[in-house]
Amino acid sequence: MHFARPHVSICSCRTNMTVPPVSSMQGMLTRSLTLMGRFTIAAKHHISIAEIYESELVDIEKAIAHYEQAADYYKGEESNSSANKCLLKVGAYCAQLEQYQKAIEIYEQVGANTMDNPLLKYSAKEYFFKAALCHFIIAVEKYEEMFPAFSDSRECKLLKKLLEAHEEQNSEAFTEAVKEFDSISRLDQWHTTLLLRIKKTIQGDEGDLK
């Protein structure tokens, strides 16, 4: 315990800090703490460094790496709740950086970890929702790459409007986008059924497209 304290006080000082000292000090501290079996403390220091990269050095890639390392250490201590918090940070940043596949894996993992917990299962719905949105974006981008003309199509524009409305949990915007499309290109029963299923996942939705 006495060994870790001097490093903690030094690492906590963010004044005039540059990237190399942060990295080197973090590495020394983490090695010392892990050798002592203090994985939880090491995880907390990785979070502190991640926060520095987030707010002061604005290097999201490095922040992601430290949150991932913190999550690994928390898992080693079976502190699943703390590990999930770190992973959700990673998932949010990966989606922000358009690393959608990685974001999907994280949201699915955290969702699976929480869905059987009576206190956390409500949150699992939000994590799976975010994973589904990332799937949606990947699908649209995939088809735009396969068929560039798809980007300018009314179908693609509709999908993007629906995605935006879903992200904002705006059922009125969702319905309006469908009605606008339907007024020009009539949607059949198959399309209507699937669109209704998607719309019903919006909170407070009444379940119709009128």
C-alpha angles and dihedrals in degrees: 000000000000089000095058099046099073090051092048094055092048093046091049092059107093099174114124090349119165129195100258095055091047092051097043095044091047091052093050093046095046093049091050094048096045091050087055091049092245096137095152092056090046089051091052091052091051087053090051091052091046089054090052090052089047100050110018108026096029095215105141095178091060091043088055091051092053094046088052091050091049090051091052092052092048090051088053088059091042089242091146097167092056091044090052092052090055092046091051088056088052092047093051093049093045090055089047089053090047092248088138100161092056090046090052092052091051096047091047091048094050091043091053090047093054106033095085094047110096091212096046106031092096089061090051089071090059092050093050089046090056091047090052091051090052089050088051092053092047091051093051093047092047093055092044089056093046093047113018092191087065089073092069095042123111088236093059092045089051092051091052092049090049091049092050092048091048093049089052091043087233108153093178093057090046092053093044092053091051093047092049091052093043092052089066104024111031113230116222128220094270093056092043093052094052093044090052091051090053093045092052089065089066110099114253093012117155093213105245139093098224 
